[in-house]
Amino acid sequence: MGGLRGTDDRGGEELLAPGAVGPAVVELQRLLAALELYAGPIDGELAAATLDAVRSLQRQLGAPEID
């Protein structure tokens, strides 16, 4: 299964997989919202709406989509 890379509380990288929760997901949601790709709650939960927004960004950038 694919995933997204985020930054953990210590400044290191972490893999964000569907169902992940925490501050790295909050950061991702805020970035996606700033790009007007995500209109859901900033709740720190990597659920369907956040994943859809990530896929939209990947399509716009011509990047391979996550699984």
Long-range contacts (C-beta under 8 A, 24 or more apart in sequence): 1-67, 2-66, 2-67, 3-66, 4-28, 4-46, 4-54, 4-66, 16-46, 17-46, 18-46, 18-47, 18-51, 19-46, 19-47, 20-45, 20-46, 21-45, 21-46, 25-50, 28-54, 32-57
